[in-house]
Amino acid sequence: MALPTLTKESLIEQLEVHARDDLGDIDEDTELFSSGLIDSFAMVELLVFLERHTGTKLGPEDIDLDNLDTIGRILKFVDSRKRR
């Protein structure tokens, strides 16, 4: 079964459900968690969402701001997980 394609738009749409502000104007380098735009509760929802798009279970080593703090980092992380 093919994994759903993750786009910048679909990722922003998912994150906006839990965002404190409108995310429509953010770019790929805007810090999401470090800036407070997204809180830790949204992290759980994001992880479940990403597991669906990678087809893998994410472990504690994956939960890192180096992977998840910006749209660009998230897209790169998901791409790397799909290739495993």
C-alpha positions as a Python dict, from the first residue, in 0.01 Angstrom:
ca = {
    (1, 'M'): (0, 0, 0),
    (2, 'A'): (138, 339, -100),
    (3, 'L'): (209, 590, 172),
    (4, 'P'): (24, 921, 151),
    (5, 'T'): (234, 1205, 13),
    (6, 'L'): (324, 1469, 266),
    (7, 'T'): (325, 1820, 126),
    (8, 'K'): (407, 2150, 291),
    (9, 'E'): (40, 2244, 264),
    (10, 'S'): (-93, 1925, 423),
    (11, 'L'): (163, 1952, 703),
    (12, 'I'): (67, 2313, 778),
    (13, 'E'): (-301, 2216, 771),
    (14, 'Q'): (-233, 1944, 1030),
    (15, 'L'): (-29, 2176, 1251),
    (16, 'E'): (-286, 2457, 1236),
    (17, 'V'): (-532, 2240, 1428),
    (18, 'H'): (-314, 2289, 1736),
    (19, 'A'): (-138, 2618, 1658),
    (20, 'R'): (-168, 2925, 1874),
    (21, 'D'): (-155, 3151, 1565),
    (22, 'D'): (-231, 3129, 1194),
    (23, 'L'): (46, 2937, 1020),
    (24, 'G'): (-46, 3038, 667),
    (25, 'D'): (239, 3288, 638),
    (26, 'I'): (520, 3078, 784),
    (27, 'D'): (812, 2965, 574),
    (28, 'E'): (1005, 2640, 586),
    (29, 'D'): (1254, 2779, 841),
    (30, 'T'): (1010, 2925, 1094),
    (31, 'E'): (1064, 2760, 1432),
    (32, 'L'): (741, 2597, 1542),
    (33, 'F'): (805, 2455, 1888),
    (34, 'S'): (1099, 2673, 1995),
    (35, 'S'): (899, 2988, 1917),
    (36, 'G'): (584, 2871, 2093),
    (37, 'L'): (370, 2861, 1777),
    (38, 'I'): (306, 2493, 1850),
    (39, 'D'): (303, 2346, 2201),
    (40, 'S'): (405, 2007, 2335),
    (41, 'F'): (50, 1871, 2313),
    (42, 'A'): (63, 1921, 1938),
    (43, 'M'): (382, 1713, 1929),
    (44, 'V'): (188, 1394, 2005),
    (45, 'E'): (-58, 1461, 1723),
    (46, 'L'): (230, 1546, 1490),
    (47, 'L'): (407, 1219, 1570),
    (48, 'V'): (97, 1012, 1494),
    (49, 'F'): (48, 1207, 1172),
    (50, 'L'): (412, 1150, 1071),
    (51, 'E'): (395, 778, 1148),
    (52, 'R'): (112, 750, 895),
    (53, 'H'): (324, 929, 634),
    (54, 'T'): (643, 733, 695),
    (55, 'G'): (491, 390, 749),
    (56, 'T'): (722, 346, 1047),
    (57, 'K'): (700, 371, 1423),
    (58, 'L'): (888, 671, 1556),
    (59, 'G'): (1108, 617, 1858),
    (60, 'P'): (1243, 847, 2128),
    (61, 'E'): (1555, 910, 1920),
    (62, 'D'): (1335, 1064, 1647),
    (63, 'I'): (1166, 1314, 1879),
    (64, 'D'): (1415, 1593, 1845),
    (65, 'L'): (1387, 1957, 1745),
    (66, 'D'): (1658, 1889, 1486),
    (67, 'N'): (1391, 1679, 1310),
    (68, 'L'): (1069, 1855, 1404),
    (69, 'D'): (1108, 2228, 1476),
    (70, 'T'): (1046, 2365, 1126),
    (71, 'I'): (840, 2271, 824),
    (72, 'G'): (1158, 2216, 625),
    (73, 'R'): (1309, 1986, 888),
    (74, 'I'): (988, 1785, 918),
    (75, 'L'): (962, 1735, 541),
    (76, 'K'): (1329, 1631, 522),
    (77, 'F'): (1284, 1392, 817),
    (78, 'V'): (976, 1229, 663),
    (79, 'D'): (1156, 1190, 331),
    (80, 'S'): (1449, 1018, 502),
    (81, 'R'): (1215, 781, 690),
    (82, 'K'): (1030, 680, 375),
    (83, 'R'): (1353, 568, 213),
    (84, 'R'): (1435, 319, 492),
}
